[in-house]
């Protein structure tokens, strides 16, 4: 019958491992961004290697500073 303290300690340890709402939101955002990055990488792999004549590929992301 000495298992009760061990069981209680185990339950408290498992219950304490949950994420806070902020951590859950950050994890969800990271997962969504990962999916977006995967789709973008797939599209870039399928895109032609050379840009159309007279056109350059614009980098994705933020605009350069000073624009």
Residue pairs with C-beta under 8 A, 6 or more apart in sequence:
19 27
40 60
51 57
